Amino acid sequence: MTLYESTEGLVSLESNGITLYIEPKLKDYLESLGKVHIDYLSDSQFEGFHVYIDMGAGSRGCSC
């Protein structure tokens, strides 16, 4: 998706002043997994988005 594409039919999520538009089914799926954390990391070994899904107590979640 580019900045000029329509967001009609998409669900908006906002955090720290950043708005993300995703398909409604994707939002439902992510919510079924647990709490999703997204960070942007930049260091000497990695630069990009780090996605962590907290699946609750006793779960390690995942990092993508």
N, CA, C and O of each residue as an XYZ file, in Angstrom:
256
protein
N       0.847     -1.174      0.000
C       0.000      0.000      0.000
C       0.890      1.234      0.000
O       1.877      1.301      0.733
N       0.542      2.182     -0.806
C       1.267      3.451     -0.824
C       0.483      4.490     -0.052
O      -0.640      4.234      0.383
N       1.062      5.646      0.117
C       0.396      6.719      0.843
C      -0.838      7.235      0.126
O      -1.678      7.900      0.733
N      -0.956      6.934     -1.162
C      -2.054      7.482     -1.953
C      -3.178      6.493     -2.221
O      -4.153      6.841     -2.886
N      -3.064      5.257     -1.714
C      -4.111      4.276     -1.926
C      -5.274      4.526     -0.967
O      -5.094      5.110      0.101
N      -6.452      4.084     -1.356
C      -7.641      4.236     -0.536
C      -7.560      3.341      0.699
O      -7.061      2.217      0.635
N      -8.053      3.851      1.810
C      -8.116      3.066      3.042
C      -9.539      2.572      3.301
O      -9.841      2.057      4.377
N     -10.402      2.735      2.309
C     -11.791      2.296      2.443
C     -11.840      0.790      2.677
O     -11.195      0.022      1.963
N     -12.602      0.377      3.675
C     -12.754     -1.031      3.986
C     -11.666     -1.580      4.899
O     -11.705     -2.751      5.277
N     -10.690     -0.737      5.259
C      -9.623     -1.166      6.145
C      -9.883     -0.656      7.560
O     -10.615      0.312      7.761
N      -9.277     -1.316      8.524
C      -9.393     -0.929      9.924
C      -8.125     -0.170     10.297
O      -7.021     -0.591      9.951
N      -8.281      0.946     11.001
C      -7.102      1.714     11.400
C      -6.721      1.395     12.840
O      -7.575      1.266     13.717
N      -5.426      1.272     13.057
C      -4.858      1.085     14.382
C      -3.874      2.226     14.600
O      -3.128      2.573     13.684
N      -3.855      2.810     15.777
C      -2.948      3.920     16.032
C      -2.178      3.699     17.317
O      -2.734      3.258     18.323
N      -0.891      4.009     17.274
C      -0.032      3.911     18.445
C       1.116      4.895     18.289
O       1.770      4.936     17.247
N       1.355      5.676     19.315
C       2.463      6.630     19.327
C       2.471      7.554     18.114
O       3.531      7.882     17.580
N       1.295      7.966     17.688
C       1.196      8.899     16.569
C       1.310      8.277     15.195
O       1.313      8.997     14.197
N       1.404      6.959     15.114
C       1.509      6.262     13.834
C       0.216      5.497     13.594
O      -0.250      4.763     14.465
N      -0.361      5.671     12.412
C      -1.584      4.977     12.051
C      -1.270      3.892     11.036
O      -0.577      4.128     10.046
N      -1.786      2.707     11.293
C      -1.602      1.554     10.434
C      -2.973      1.114      9.945
O      -3.917      1.048     10.733
N      -3.097      0.811      8.658
C      -4.358      0.342      8.089
C      -4.202     -1.112      7.673
O      -3.300     -1.449      6.907
N      -5.089     -1.982      8.183
C      -5.026     -3.403      7.869
C      -6.414     -3.938      7.548
O      -7.427     -3.299      7.832
N      -6.436     -5.126      6.949
C      -7.692     -5.798      6.640
C      -8.392     -6.185      7.942
O      -7.721     -6.582      8.895
N      -9.720     -6.082      8.011
C     -10.442     -6.460      9.226
C     -10.174     -7.892      9.677
O     -10.067     -8.145     10.877
N     -10.063     -8.837      8.736
C      -9.798    -10.232      9.102
C      -8.422    -10.379      9.752
O      -8.252    -11.194     10.659
N      -7.445     -9.603      9.300
C      -6.116     -9.650      9.900
C      -6.158     -9.137     11.331
O      -5.502     -9.695     12.210
N      -6.925     -8.080     11.569
C      -7.058     -7.553     12.927
C      -7.666     -8.605     13.838
O      -7.185     -8.811     14.952
N      -8.706     -9.267     13.384
C      -9.345    -10.326     14.177
C      -8.351    -11.444     14.483
O      -8.304    -11.950     15.604
N      -7.558    -11.826     13.484
C      -6.578    -12.889     13.670
C      -5.518    -12.471     14.689
O      -5.194    -13.245     15.590
N      -4.981    -11.274     14.560
C      -3.962    -10.798     15.491
C      -4.508    -10.730     16.914
O      -3.815    -11.100     17.862
N      -5.740    -10.260     17.068
C      -6.345    -10.182     18.395
C      -6.550    -11.572     18.996
O      -6.494    -11.730     20.216
N      -6.784    -12.574     18.159
C      -6.963    -13.933     18.675
C      -5.650    -14.519     19.188
O      -5.661    -15.419     20.028
N      -4.517    -14.017     18.688
C      -3.210    -14.513     19.123
C      -2.789    -13.951     20.469
O      -2.164    -14.646     21.269
N      -3.126    -12.715     20.715
C      -2.700    -12.045     21.939
C      -2.328    -10.604     21.639
O      -2.668    -10.070     20.583
N      -1.636     -9.988     22.565
C      -1.251     -8.593     22.408
C      -0.036     -8.486     21.489
O       0.972     -9.157     21.708
N      -0.130     -7.650     20.470
C       0.932     -7.496     19.488
C       1.712     -6.227     19.794
O       1.135     -5.156     19.981
N       3.041     -6.363     19.842
C       3.938     -5.232     20.062
C       4.772     -5.052     18.805
O       5.316     -6.020     18.272
N       4.875     -3.813     18.329
C       5.692     -3.528     17.150
C       6.669     -2.422     17.514
O       6.269     -1.357     17.985
N       7.951     -2.679     17.292
C       9.002     -1.694     17.543
C       9.845     -1.553     16.290
O       9.947     -2.479     15.485
N      10.448     -0.384     16.136
C      11.422     -0.185     15.071
C      12.793     -0.181     15.715
O      13.062      0.622     16.608
N      13.662     -1.077     15.265
C      14.997     -1.201     15.836
C      16.048     -0.823     14.808
O      15.910     -1.110     13.619
N      17.095     -0.177     15.283
C      18.209      0.178     14.411
C      19.490      0.100     15.224
O      19.715      0.897     16.134
N      20.333     -0.879     14.879
C      21.646     -0.971     15.504
C      22.631     -1.524     14.477
O      22.308     -1.597     13.291
N      23.810     -1.908     14.909
C      24.838     -2.362     13.967
C      24.509     -3.701     13.315
O      25.079     -4.036     12.276
N      23.596     -4.473     13.908
C      23.278     -5.797     13.374
C      21.922     -5.884     12.690
O      21.703     -6.785     11.880
N      21.011     -4.974     12.995
C      19.650     -5.088     12.470
C      19.012     -3.714     12.360
O      19.196     -2.856     13.224
N      18.266     -3.521     11.294
C      17.440     -2.325     11.153
C      16.126     -2.742     10.529
O      16.103     -3.300      9.432
N      15.030     -2.472     11.225
C      13.719     -2.820     10.705
C      12.714     -2.981     11.829
O      12.982     -2.634     12.979
N      11.567     -3.507     11.481
C      10.488     -3.672     12.437
C      10.627     -5.003     13.163
O      10.923     -6.028     12.550
N      10.413     -4.978     14.449
C      10.420     -6.165     15.292
C       8.997     -6.354     15.790
O       8.438     -5.468     16.436
N       8.408     -7.508     15.492
C       7.033     -7.797     15.888
C       7.063     -8.899     16.931
O       7.641     -9.961     16.699
N       6.447     -8.654     18.074
C       6.389     -9.633     19.148
C       4.926     -9.842     19.527
O       4.191     -8.878     19.740
N       4.512    -11.089     19.610
C       3.146    -11.415     19.999
C       3.186    -12.033     21.389
O       3.733    -13.120     21.576
N       2.608    -11.339     22.361
C       2.538    -11.817     23.733
C       1.304    -12.699     23.849
O       0.177    -12.207     23.797
N       1.518    -13.997     24.004
C       0.418    -14.957     24.018
C      -0.038    -15.316     25.429
O      -0.738    -16.310     25.621
N       0.350    -14.523     26.403
C      -0.114    -14.749     27.767
C       0.899    -15.459     28.642
O       2.005    -15.781     28.208
N       0.502    -15.695     29.879
C       1.369    -16.307     30.877
C       1.853    -17.683     30.428
O       1.080    -18.489     29.912
N       3.126    -17.932     30.629
C       3.684    -19.233     30.285
C       3.994    -19.405     28.812
O       4.434    -20.476     28.393
N       3.774    -18.375     28.026
C       4.016    -18.462     26.590
C       5.174    -17.558     26.216
O       5.322    -16.464     26.761
N       5.987    -18.015     25.292
C       7.109    -17.221     24.847
C       6.726    -16.254     23.724
O       7.475    -15.317     23.450
N       5.605    -16.453     23.083
C       5.214    -15.608     21.973
C       6.108    -15.868     20.781
O       6.679    -16.952     20.660
N       6.239    -14.903     19.906
C       7.122    -15.063     18.771
C       7.695    -13.719     18.358
O       7.140    -12.662     18.659
N       8.781    -13.786     17.685
C       9.434    -12.595     17.168
C       9.608    -12.790     15.675
O      10.170    -13.797     15.243
N       9.132    -11.838     14.878
C       9.175    -11.991     13.423
C      10.058    -10.924     12.816
O      10.226    -10.880     11.598
